[in-house]
Every structure is written in C-alpha cells, then in structure tokens.
C-alpha cells in the first residue's frame, strides 16, 4: 500500500511536515513538535502507516510515553483509527513499566528473585520519616517528606555521583546521609521503589548481554513520546535498546521541558545527533490550537532561550484578541479581580500559576463566598511547611506565653540572641514560678544588655499581635520580630509568609487564622471537581497537554515566576543558573500556549512586584502625547483605560454597610453609594464623599 492509498483508505489529512514525520520510519529521527501541532495524531498515524504501508509486524514495535494515562490515551486513539485487533498487538508502555518487564525477564532467565516493589507511598513516607527523625533529631512534616521524595527521584533519575549527592540540600535539608540510609534500609528489606526499577533495569541491560539482546530482538522499532520530559537514566535505557536496530522515533520539544525538578533531561534532545550518528531532525511548527496573536507572542518569548533547536511556531488559526495585560496594584488586587471573574464566568477560563501556594488565597475567597470553581486536589504541603509552622508557632506562643514546647522551637528564630542555655533555664523557671516564659527570661543574669532589649521588644510584640487583624500580625512577625531576617539567613524566600498574610486578610485575629488554616487544609484536600464550572484553577505543570478557551497567568512576579533572577548576559553566568532560568522561561511559555482564544497576564504596579517576563511580553513604551495633552496626562489616560475593567469589578464589592479603610483617613463604614459617588463615615466621626473609581485607581481604599 502506498502512502497515498493509506491516506485515502483511512481518510487522513496532514500538512507537509506531518506527512514527512509519518513516513520517517528507518533510522534515528527526532521530531520537534511545537505546542498544538498534532504530535499524538502523527504518532498514531505513523504506527498505522508502519503496519499497513510498510508491513512491519506490530509485535516488533514498542511505543513509550511519560504516563500510564498517556499510554492508555494513545492506544485508544490508535484503536479508534485502525481497530482494536491491531491495537492489542502493539506495546504501549511507560519506561517505568518497561523496566518492570526487564526485571521480570531477569528473574525468569537467571532464576533469581528481584526485590519487591515498594508501591505504597504511605509506607515509603513512613520509612523516610523515621530516617529523618534519626538523622535530624526532629519530626518530618508532610512538606519535608515530599521534598525528600522528590530529591530521591531526582538523584536516581539523573544518575548522580556520590559527590553530586553530597552537594544536594533541598530546602536546607542535609540530604546525603538520609538518602544513603534510605537506600540501605530498602536493600535490607529486599525492597525497591519505582525509581529503583529503572536503576536496576539499566544495570541488568548493561551487565547481562543476553537479556539486552532479547529485548533488541523482540523490538526493532521504538517510538518515544514527550521526550523532553524523559530523564537521563530513561534516555540511557532507550539508547541501549536501540543500539542494534537504530530505528528510534523520538518526539518532543525542548521548549516544553518543565520537569527539571523531577530530572527531566532536555539536553538529550540537543545531543541527539551526537548520540545517534546519521540522525534526522524533523520539525512540526504549525500550531492548530491558538490564535495568531497568542502564537506570535509566545514564539517571540521562547526564542530568547539559547539552549534550543531553531524553529518558529506559526498559527493555523486566524486572528483573535491581543494578549492582554491585567494591571493591578498588588497581589490582593489580583485576588479580588479573580474573585470577580469567577462570580460571572461564562467562558472556560483557566487561571494558571507556578506553585500550588498561589491558588490558596483565591480558593479561600471562593470558599468563603460560595462561588463554584474547578480544581483538582491541590498539594496541601503548604500547611505543614516549616515556614508556616514557625509563624503559627509564634502566634500560638503569643496566645499562650507559658507554652515551653513551642518556645523551644522558636526562640532562636527571632533575632534576639537568646542562647539555648538561657532558653532552657527560662522554661524551667517558668514551670516552677508559674509565670510567662519571657518574664522569666528577662530575669536571667547572663543576658547581655542587647539581648535584654530585644527580648523586651519581643514581649511587646507578642502582647500586641494577638489583638490585631491576622494579616497585620503575620506582617509584624516577619518584618518586626526578626523572623524575616531568619528566612534571609537561610536563603529562603518570603512567598509562603506572604501567602499566609493574604489568608489572614479575612480574619479578625491571629488565633482565628489558625482555625481557618485547618478548615482550608480540608477544603484543599477535597478539591473541587465540578466539571460544569467554567472557572478553573491549575498549576502550569498540571495543565501541560491541556487547552482552554481563555487563560489567565497569575503571580507573574520575580521570585515566583520566574523563581530566580535573570543571569548576567555578559557570558559570566554559571551554566546551571542559565539552564534553571531557561526552564522558568519554558514554564511561562507552556502556560501561554494553553490558551486557545484569549491570554491575559497579571502585571503589578508596585515596584517590588516587578516581573522580567511580564516586561518582556509588554515592553514599556513611551507614547508620544497628542498636542492637546501633556505627556503626564496621556500616561494617566492610558492607565485609566488599562485598569478600567479591574476597577469596574472591584467597585461591585463596595456596597452600603461595607467596612472600608482609607489610606489617609483610616477605617470607616460606607453609608451611601450613588453610581460612582460614595459617602464614608470614618471611625473618628468625620464624613467624606469620594469618586469610588478614582479612589480605587489610586489604591486609596480597601475592604475590611
């Protein structure tokens, strides 16, 4: 059967680049497919072409992809085009699943029993928790255990040396001794985890040539999907299997590699021609998903990366709306805007963000107001993270100044120079005298004058924070009680503290915030799978492979997205930093290319919330003012039009009876609202009238 006959028989319609990819059967081929270019269609069609037009036996073809769900989807796609009978003869596997098959063959061939698979993540967490307690002399939180699990996966998938393992300190954890003890415990119990399956499969293929030849003989053609997400050890397994036939069809796009923390190795795509001599590089550059404006903006953005193959994404779809900038003053303005969007969301709208933490203030507001949303179960490790634990401990101690257990966890984190000896002596004295610990501490003779002064200040802070709104209490802890300096000394950012402060904005007291955190944790764990709802919350990582009518990118802030500062452009930056920053850029690019018709990006007016990425997409311009207006007034006009949508939505929440706060006049109550004119009676007895839109535009008012 010719290719033309094949297309006619199965009613296949492809563009020239797709046709070239489908017919590339022999030898090593790397297909670089931009977002929305139809790579799954090409992979499935190519399998049909191999069977019908090239008469290749289906049993000799192995198709590998990243997840079990993806293998199932690809098999179903193939069956829908070419029938279940042939689909049943093809092998669709994850590389982890293939590793399991290699290990089972090793057992049968050599008559040996391999380790049992530790497939219970709860049991794995228990093992890690016990090791952490022994090594760190502290109990591991859920967040700590997840951090260690991720580091274990990274270590094994990247095939790190002992020296490289020694250098790993995720979240400040001394990882190497925990990792080595974890490996020792598993071997002692004849266990292997999921990542070990690939480690042992790799070792088997290298050490036992007969087993390697068995799989090389069994499979003559190999297809690999999502190659940019494949790890170093997975690429090594693929290389060994394809040594005999060289028939490797690898599909991916280094521009979409966003799983570096899980050891994705996009460098393999850049090295493809060196690893596989005589390899072909094919491109699929036509995007069938997004409008011309979205495609051109995203393509221009990603071409700033250096470590990539040259390609240019073009749009098949027609024109649409320009990529829009949502200008707000700060992150709280962002949350209010999103709440307003969710209230009346008639178009499928996905709000995408880098980390799960970003969604928490939005979920909190949606839950409080009873507004429907769609969100998969969110990672709840925020609530057990050490930063959150520290701040909530400080609040607990303020509520109970006799709590010795909490005090001994926090005393050295508040910058007062309190020694362990003094802290323990104060706790003992407090228990004996039945007086607050800090009072006993101030009675210690060995205190320096500076420590005594700092401790008195802390005493005042603890007294004051319990009676103020929760967000101000969190701000006080971080900025005035020394905890922010403690975070800086540890090299930690303050994003989690800022999220906690945002959650506190709706709580009257710090102890009520503690209660709300417990409530919100349960809300987050439950998720919201309302399939009918148009308003969707998702990390960019979880949205990969998906598409939405409208996408809003939130928390686009230096330090969040991108996570780190841009490396120097003079060639002096370390390669690791350049690679890390380029992954941040790829993450943003993946978020942009989820949008089909509309793409909006938050941009903050506060200087400390600047974003290199937002500035790249929306470069600052200096418009020439018309003759009838000054330069300053032209900028103001542009700004008013830019934020008009946000102001309109924010103004809806200002209704008579609302408690408000004015930057200059303080708290009060909104008593009258006539269109845009409001009257506010302030707590000092004065009454004033304002233009609400003008006041909101200048960020003068906030709701209490």
N, C-alpha and C positions, 0 to 999 in steps of 0.2 A: 504494500500500500504506500503510495506516495504521500508526501506531506499535504499536497493539495487535496487528495482524496480523503485523507484523515480529517482535515478541517471541514470538508463538505459533509462527511458521514456524521460527525458529531456537532455540526453547526457551531464551529469555533471561529471567533473573530478576534484577532490580535493585532497590535501595532507592530511595525517592523522590528523594534528592539525586543519585544516579547517573542516574536517568531524566531529570531536568532537564538534566544535563550532556550526555547523549547527544543530546537534542533541540535543544541550543543550537548552531545551525548558522550563522546570519546575524549579521554584525557582529562587533565585537571582544568576546571573552569571556576572562576569566581564571578558571580553575578552580583553587581552592586545595584540595589533597588531602593530608590528614594521612597519616602512615605506615600502611601496611596497609589503605588504604581502597579498593583496587582500581582505581587510576588507569589501568593498562595495559588492563584489561578495558573500562573506559569509553572509552578512546581507540580501541580496536579495534572495539568495538560501534558507536561513533559513525560510524566510517568505513563500516561495513555499512549503518547507517541512512541515511547520505547517499546511498549508491548505490541501495539498494532502495526506500526510502520517499520520498526527495527527487529521485530520478532525476538526480543530479549525475554528470557524466562523470568516471570515475576518473582520466583523464589531467589533469584540472584541479585535482587535489588533491595538495598537497605536504606530507608529514609529516616533520618534522625532530626529531632527538633527539641526545643527547650523545655517544654512542659508536657505532662500527660494530657492535659486538656487540648493542647495544640496537636498532639498526635491523633487524638480522637477526632478533632475537627477536620484534619487533613484526610483521614480515612473516610469520613462521611462525605466530604467534598468529592473525593475520588469515586466513591460508590454511586453518588448521585449522577455523575457524568458517564461512568463506564461500567457500573453494575457491581453488586455485592460479591459475585463469584470471584472476579479478579481481585477485588479489594481484600478478600480473605486470604489470598495467596501472597500478598505483599506484606513486608515487615515495616511497621511504623513504630519507632521506639524513641524514647529519650536516651541520651547517652548513659544516664544512670541506670536505666532499665537494661541497656545492652551490657553494661558492666556486670549486672547481676547474672545475665545469661553466660558470660565468660567465666564467672566464678563457679556457676553450677557445672559447666563443662569441665572445668579443672577438677572438681570433686569427682565426677564420673570417670574421667580419664586416669587420674592418679590414685583413685581410691582413698582420697583424704576428705576429711570433714572441715569445711571452712568455718570461720567464725559465724555465729548467729547475728542476724541483723537487729540492731537496736532501733526499732522503728517507732518507739514510744517516746515522743518529745518530752513528755512529763518525766519519764524515768531518766532521760538524758539531763534534763534540768536539775533533777534531784542529785545526780552524780556531780554535776558542775557546782551546785550549791554547797555540797559537802566539802569538795576540794577547796572552794573559795573560803569557806569558814576556817579550814585548817591553815591555809596559806596567808590569808589577810586578817585573820582573827576578828572577823566581822561577818554578819549575816548578809548574804547576797539578796538584793532586791530583784524583782522581776526584770527591771531595766538592766541591771548588772548582768544577769544570766543571759539575756538576749544579746547584749554586747559581746559577751564571751563566745556564745554560739556562733555569731557572725564572724568573729575573728578566727574561730576554729575552721569554719568553712573556707574562709579566705586563705588561711595557711595551707590547707591541704590542696585546694584547687590551684594555687599559684606555685605549688611545689617549692616552698620556701626552705632555705638552708637554715641551720641552727643559728647562724649569726643574724640572719634576717628576722628570725623569730624573736631573738633577744631584743631587737630594736622596736618591736611592736608594743605599744602601750595605749590601747584603745580606751578612751575616757579616763586616762590616767591609771588604768589597771596594770599591774605587773603581770603581764600575760604569760611569758615564757614558762615559769615554774608551774602555773596552772595547766597550761597546755601539755607539758611533758607528763605531769601526773595524770591528767585525763587519759592520755594515750596508754600509759602504764596500767591504769585501772581497767580500761576496756580490754586490753590484751589479757590481763589477769583473769578476766571473767569470760574470755573467749567470745567477745563481742566486737562488732564493727558498726560504725554509724553510716549514714547514707553517703557521706563524702569518702569514707574508707572504701566503699565499694569500687569507686573509680581508682583510688590509690592501689588497691590490690589487683584490680583488673589490669591496670597499667604494668604492674610488676609481673603478673602472670604472662602477659604478651611479650615482655622483654626477656623473661627467664626461660620460657618454655616454647621453643621454636615450633614444635609440633602443634601446639594449641593455636599459635598465631597463624600457621599455615592452614589449619582447619577453617578458621574464620575468613581467611583470604580466599580460600577455595569456595567456601559457601556463598560469599558475596563478591560479585565482580563490579557492581556499580553502587556508588554511595552518594546520597543526597543529604545535605546538611542545611537546615533552615535556621534563621536567627543566629547566624554565625558570629555576629558582633557580640552576642551575649555568652558565647562559649568560653570556658575557662582554659587556662594553659594546659592543665592535665587532660582536659577533654580534647583539645587540639592534638596533643601527643598521642592519644588513643586513636584518633582519626588518622593521623599520619602513619602509624604502624599498620593499621588495617588496609590502607590504600597503597602500601609500598609495592605490592605485586601487580595490581591492575592499573593503577594511576587514574582510574575513572572516578574522579571526585567532582561533584557539582555542589559548590558551596554558595549559599545565598545569604546576603547580609548587607549591612550598611554601617560603616564605622561612625557615620554621623548620628546614628541612633543607639550607640553603645552607652548605656546609662547605669550599668550594674557593676561598676568598679569595686564597690564595697563587698560584692559577692564574687569577686575575682574574674569578672568578665575581662577578656583579653583581646581588645580590638586590634592590637598590634599585629595579631596573626593575619589580619586582612591586608595590612600594609606590607607584610613579609611574604605574602602568598607566592609571588613569582620566584623568590629565592628558595623557599622550601619545596616548591613543586616546579622544577625546571620545565620550560615549554608551556607554561600555563597561559590560558586566555583570560583576559579581563573584559567582561561584558557589562553594559550599563542599561538600566531602565530608569529613565529620567522624567517620564511623563506622570504627573500627579492627577489622578482621577477623582480625588476627594474634595479638594478645596478650591476656593475662588482664586482668581488671578492675583488679587491684592494680598491674600494670605500667603500664597506660594512665593510670590516675588519678595515679600518682606522676610519670610523665613529663610529663603535661599540666600539672600544678601547677608543675613545674620550669621548663618553657619559657615559661610565662606571665609569668615575671619579665622577659623581654625586652620592650623598649619598641618597637623598630622592627619591628613585625609587624602583620598584619591580625588583628582579634579573631576568634577561633574557639575551639571547645572540643572536644577529642578525647574520644570516648566508646567504650566497649568493647562489641563484639557478643558476644565470648566470655564465658564465665561466670567465676566466682571461681577463684582459684588461690592459690598461696603468696604471702605477703607479700614485698615486696622486702627482701632480707636484707643485713645488714652483716657483712663478714668482718673481724674485728678482729685485727690483728697488730701486733707491736711496731715493726717496721721493714721495709724492702724485702727484706731477706734472709729474714725470716719469710714474706713474701709468696711468694718463690720456692720455699721449702720446701713451703708449702701447695699451690702449683700442681703441684709435682712429685708430691705425694701424690695429688692429684686425677687426674693423668694416669696414675698406676700402675693405677688400677682404675676407668676411665671407661666406664661402661655407658650413659650418656645423652649425646647430642650436646651438647657443651659448647664454646662459643666464648669464648676469652679475648681480649678486645679492649683496645686501647691506642692512645694518641695517635700515638706515633712508633715506627718500627721498632726503635730502640735499646732500648726497654723489653723487647722479646722476647729479646734476646741472652742474658742470664743464664739464662732459662728454657730456651732452645734448648741452651745449653751443658750444663746439668744433664741434660736429656733425652738428649742425645747421649752423655754420659758413662755414663749408666745404661742405655742401650739401650732406653729407653721410646719407643714409637711415638707420633707426632703428625702432624698435617696442617697444612702451612703452605706458602703459595705462596713462590716465590723472593723473599727479603727484600732490600730495598735494602742493599747492602754498603758504602755510602759511610762508615759509621762507622769502618771500619778505615783509611781514608785521610784522615779529618778532621784538620784541623791540631791540634786539642787532643790527639787520640790520638797523632799524630805527635810532638808536643812531648814528651809524657810518655814514650813509648817511646824517643825520642832521649835523654832524661835517663837512662833505665835503661841504654841502650847505652853512654853515656859513663861511667856508673858501672862497667860491665863492662870498658870499655877506655878508661882515662883519657888515652890518647895520641891518641884519635881527633879530629883537628883539624877535620875537616869537620862532625862532629856538634857539637863545642864551639862553632863559629862560628854554628851555628843556634840555640843555647840560652842563651849566656852572658848576654844582656840580658833574659832572661825569668825570672831567679831572684832579682831584687831585691837584688843585691849592689852595684849601682852601677858595674859594670865597663864601661869605655869601649871603643869599637871599636878605638881605637889600642892600648890595653893588651892587649886580647884577641888582636889580630893579632901583636903583639910576643911574647906568651907562646907562641903557636903556633910561631912561627919559632924561638924559643929552645928549645922542647921538641924540635923536629925536630933541632936541632943538638946538644943535650946528651943526647938520648935519655932524658929524664926526663918524668914526668907533667906535663900542661899546667898544672894548678892549682899545682903546686910552683913551676913557672917564673913563674906569675902572681904568687905571693906574694913573689917576689924583685924585682918591678918597683918602682923607686924612687918613681915618681909616684903610687903607690897612697895614697889617704887612709887614715887610721887606721880609719875606719868601714868602708871597702871591704875593708881587710885583715882586719878582724874578721869581716865577713860571709863573706868568701871562705874563711877558716879553718873557719867553721861549715859551709859547703857541703862542704868537703873531708871533714869528719867524717861528714856526711850521706851523701855518695857512698860512703864506705867501709862505713857501717853498712847501707845499704839493700840491698846485693847479697846479704847473708846472711840477710835476714829474709823471712817469707812475703810473697808478691806483693801481697796486698791492703794489708798494712801499709806496704809500700814506696810504693805509689800514694798512700796517705793521707799519708805523710811528704812526698812531693814536693809535693802540693797544699797541705798545711796548715803545713809547717815549712820548706820550701825556697823559699818566695816565689812559687811558680807560681800558687797560688790568688789572690794579690793581682794578679798579671799578668792573670788572667782577669777579675777585677773591674774593673780599669782599662780593659779593652777592652769592658766591658759584656756579657761572655759569662757564661752560667750554668755551673754545675759538673756538670750532669747527665751529660755524656759521661764526665767523670772518675769520677763515682760508679758508672756502669755498668762502667767499666774496673776499678774497685776491687772490684765484685761479682764480676767474672770472675776476678779474682786470688785470691778467697777459696778457690778449689780448687787453687791452685798453690803449691808449697813455696818457690819462689824467683822473683824478677823475670825472670830470663832464661828460665825455663820458661814464664812468662806470654807472652813474645814468641813462643815457638814455638806456644803454644796459640792465639794470635790468628791466626796463619797457618792453622792447622788449622780453626779456627772459621769463618774467612772462606770457606773452600771448602765447609764444611757449609752455610752460609747461602746461598751462591750456588747450590748444588744444590737447595735447598728440600726439601720432603717432601710429595709428592703422594699420600699413602696415603689413597685415597678411602674405605677401610673403617674408618678410625680415627675415633673419636668426639671426640677431643681436638684442638681447632682453635686455631691462633694467627693473629691478623689485626689489622691496624690498623683503626680505625673507618672511615677513608676507604675502604679496600678492601672493607669489609663492607656498604657502602651498597647498598641494594636487595636484600640477603640477609636471611635469618631463621634462627634457631637455637632448639632446644628450651630450652637454658639459656645464659645469657650471664654472664660474669664480667668486670667492668670493673677493670683493674689500673692501678697507678701513678696513682691519683687523688690527686694532690699539688699544692699550689700551686707554680707554676713549671714543672710538667709538664702537668697537666690540672686546672685551667686554666693556660695558659702564662704569663699575666701576672696581676698583682694586680688586684683589683676596682677600677674607677674610683670616684671620690668620688660620693656620691649627692646632693650639695647643688647640682648643676647646674653646677659649675665644671670638670668633666672635659672634656677635648677630645673632640669628636665622633669623631675617629679611634680614640681609646682605647676609647670606649664601643662603637663598631662592632666593634673587634677582640675585646673581651671577650664581646660578644653572640655572635660566631661561635664562641668557645670553648664557650659555653653550648649553642649549637646542636649542636656536635660531640658533646658529652656526651649530649644528647637523642637524637641519631641512634644512638649506642651503646646507650642504654637501650631504644630501640624496635626493636632487632634481636631481642629476646628474646620467645619465644612463651609459655613456661610459667614459667620461673624467671629472676630477675635478682638477681645478687649484686654488691656493690660493696665493694672493699677500703677499709678505713679504718685509719689508723696511730695507734698510741698515743703515739709520740714527738712532742713538741710541734713540732719543726722540720719534721715531715711532715704538717702540718695541710692540710685541703682545704676551701675555701669550698663547693665543690659537694657533697662528702660531708656537710658540716654542714647544707646546705640539705635534702638528702634525708632525713637522720637528725638532726633538730634535737635538741640536748641537752635532756634533761629532768631535772628534779629530783624523782624519785619520793618519795612520802611513805612512810617506813618503817613497817612494821607495829609494833604496840605491843610485840611480843616481841623486836624487834631494834632496834639503834641505826641511825642514818642511815648511818654508815660501813659497817656490816656488810651493810645492804641493797644498797649500791652494789657491795660485793665479791661478793655472791651474784649480782647481775645480770651482773657482769663475768665471773664463772666460767662462767655459762651461755652467755654470748656467745662465749667463746673455746673452749668445750669441744670443738667439732668440730676446730678447729685443733690443740689440744693432743693430741687422740687421734691425729691424723695424724702430728704431729711425733714423738710418743713411739715410733712404729713404727721410726724410724731409729736409736734408741738401743738397741743390742744389745751383749751382752758382747763385749769386744775392741775396741770403738769408742774412738778417741781423742777426748776431750772437753776443754772448758775451762770452768772455773767463774769467775765474776766476781771472787770474793774469794780462792779457793784456787789459781787458775791451772790449768795443763794437767795432765792425768792420763789414766788408762785406766779405762773402765767394766768391772768384773770380774764382777759378779753382778747379775742382774735377776730379782726375784720379783714378778710383777704390776707394781704401781706403785712398789715399793721397789727402789732401785738402790744398789750399793756402788761407790765410785770410789776407786782407789788413785792419789794425786797424785804428781807427779814428785819432791816433797820427801820422799816416804816415808810420809806420813800416809795414813790410810784413813778414809773417812767414808760414812755412809748418808744417803740423801735420798728424799723423795717426789718422783718424777720429774714428775708433773703440776703439783705446786705450784712446783717449781723452774722448769719451762718457762713457767708462767704469769707468774712474776716475771722471766722472761728471764735467769735466772742461768746457764744452760748454753748452750753452742754446740758443734757438732760441728767437729772439726779435720780 
